[in-house]
Amino acid sequence: MTYQRAERESVEQVSAGDCARGFEHRVDRVVVNAAAPRPGDFILTHGDDWTSKLIRFGQSLRYRGASAKYTYWNHTALVVDGDGAIVEALGTGVAKRSIHDYDATQYTVVRIDASDEDRREAAVFATSSVGADYGFVTIVSIALSLVTGGKFAFAVDGQLICSGLVARSLERTTAIFKHDPARMMPAELAELYRVDPPAPGTPKGRPPKRAA
């Protein structure tokens, strides 16, 4: 097996209706303290559009037995600043949004172990990708390889899927992946960073409104 490495500091399960540690919602603003997620950290969560369902199906073909738990997630996004801005690849393209858009959704914060410089590099890469098209061709390529067991891959340069965007950003840290990061799935990130899903029966809440 090809060597791979990814270090994390902590994992935080955020219940639907709450927000990540370090953020305090007040009537007129959100107060941020030093415990808040930092640039380079990422979230794992759930989507309900057709691409998320296809990702979930594809993950179930690869992750079975003890690894099946990692298919719980089908979406991910990278934190790019200390105020909670995130960058994520959606069906409408790569967009910059806010972690607070997910307040109604159960999500998991993965705080990575990385230097400030590496965190900045990861955030800069993700931010520079805003406006890129969604990688529909990459999704089809992953689905075909999972169904057939083949290793042939194809994609369109400049297009990104959610987990591919996060993995390519994390490459700017000390993370080393055994697969092409552009084609990684959310379950692969969860397995590599040793992120267990929340307890069975935990409400998933509702996904955020679709980005324009």
N, C-alpha and C positions, 0 to 999 in steps of 0.2 A: 504494500500500500504506500502511496506517495505520502511523504511527511507533510503534516499540516499542523498549524498552531494558531491558537486564538485565546487570549487571556481576558478575563472579566474581573471586575471588582465586586459586583453584586447584581442581584436580580430582584426586581420589585414588581409584585402583582398589584395592579391598580384596578379596583372594583369599578363597575359601571356606576357613574354618578359622582365619582371622586376624581382627584387629579394626582399626579405624581408628587412624591415627597419633595419639598422645597418650594412648592407653589401654594399660595394662600389666596383664595378668591375673596375679594371684598366687593362692596357694592359698586365702587367706582373704578376699581383697578385690580390687577393681579400682583401680589407682592412676591418677590423672588428672593430666596436666601441661598446660602452656599450649598445646601443639600440638593438643589435642583439638578436635573440632568444637564450634562455639559456637551459641547460640540463633540461629535464622534460617537456618543452613545446612540442607541437605536431602540425602537419599539417594535414589538411583535403584536399583531392584532388580527382582526377578521374583516373580510370584505364580503359582500353579497352579490356582486355582479358576476357576469358569466366567466370572466377571466379568473376570478377568485375560486369559483366552483371548479373550473378546469384545473387550476393549480392543486386544489384539494384532492381531486380525483387522481391526478398524476402522482402526487406525493403518496397516496395510498397504495399505488402499484410498487413503489420502491421501499417504503417504510412499513415493515410488518413486524409482528412479534413485539419484542421489547422496545423497538424503535418507533412503533406506530404512534406513540404518544406525541411525537414531534409534528404530526400532521394536523395537530390542533390549530395551528396558525396558517393563514394563507396570505398575509399582507405584512409589510414591514416598511419603516420609514426612518430616516436618519435625522437626529437632532443637529442643528447647524449653528445655534447660538444659545447664550445663557438665559434668554427670555422664553425659550420653548418653541422657537421656529423650527419647523421640520421641512425636509424635502422628500417627496415621495413620487413614485411613478404610478400614475393612474391611467385608466382607459383613455382619458382626455389628454394625456401627456405628462411630462414631469413638471411638478408644480411645487411652489413654496407655500406652506400653510402653517398651522399652529398645532402643537400638541394638545391644546385646549379644545380643538375641534373634536377630539376623541373623549371628551369628558363623559359623554353618555355611553361610552363603549368600554368593555373590559379590555385592558391592554397590559402588556408586560414591558417594563423598562429594563434594558440590559445596559448596565454601566460598565464600559470597557476599561481595561488597564492599559493606558497609553500616555505618552508624554503630551504636554501642551502643544508642542510643535506638530506632532503627528495628528492630534485632534484637529488642529487648524487645517492641515493638509486634507484630511478627510472631509471637513466641512466645505472647504473651498472647491473640492472636486464636485461634491453633490450640488452646491449652489451654481456652479458653472454649467451644470446639466439641465437647469431649469429651462423649459421651453422645448426640450427634446421630445420626439414622438415616443409613444408607447411601443414596446417591442412585441407586437402581435406575431410577427414571424418567429421570434424567439420562443414564444409560447407554443406555437405549432411544432417547432423543432424539438422542444423538450418533450411534448406529448408523444410525438412519433418515436423518439428514442426510448421513452419509458414503455410504450406499448410493444415495440418490436425488439427491444433489448439492444439495439444498435448504438454505435458510438458516433455515427455521422451527424454533424451539427451544421446548421446554417442560420444566418441572422442578417439583418440589415444594419450597416454601420451607422452609429448615431442614435439608434433606438434602444430603449432600456425597459426592463421589467422591474418591479419594485425591489425584489431581493437581489437582482443583478446590480441595481444602482447602489444599494447598501453595501454589498460585498465589494464592489469596485472601489467604493469610498474607503472601506475598512482596509483594503490593500495598502492604503497610504499610511497605515499604522504598521505594527509588526505582525499582523495576521497573514498567515500563509494557507492557501486553499489548495486542495488536491484536484479540484475541478476548475474549469474556466469560470471565474467569478461572475461573468456577465450572464451565465446560464444557471446560476445557483437558485435554489428554491428556498422559501422561508423555513421549511423543515430542516434543511441543511444547516442554516445559520443557527437554528435552535439546538440542533445536535452538537454542532461544533462548540458553541458557547455554553453547553450543558444547562439548557433552560427547560426545566420541567413545566408542564402546563399547570394552571390553577386546579384546585380540588374539583373532583367531579360534581356536577350540578351547579357550579358557579355561573350566575347569570352573565350572558354575553352582552346584554344591553342592546343598543341599536347603533348601527354604523353611522358615521357623520354624513351630512348632506353631500351629495355628489359635487365635486369641484366643477366650476364653470369652465 
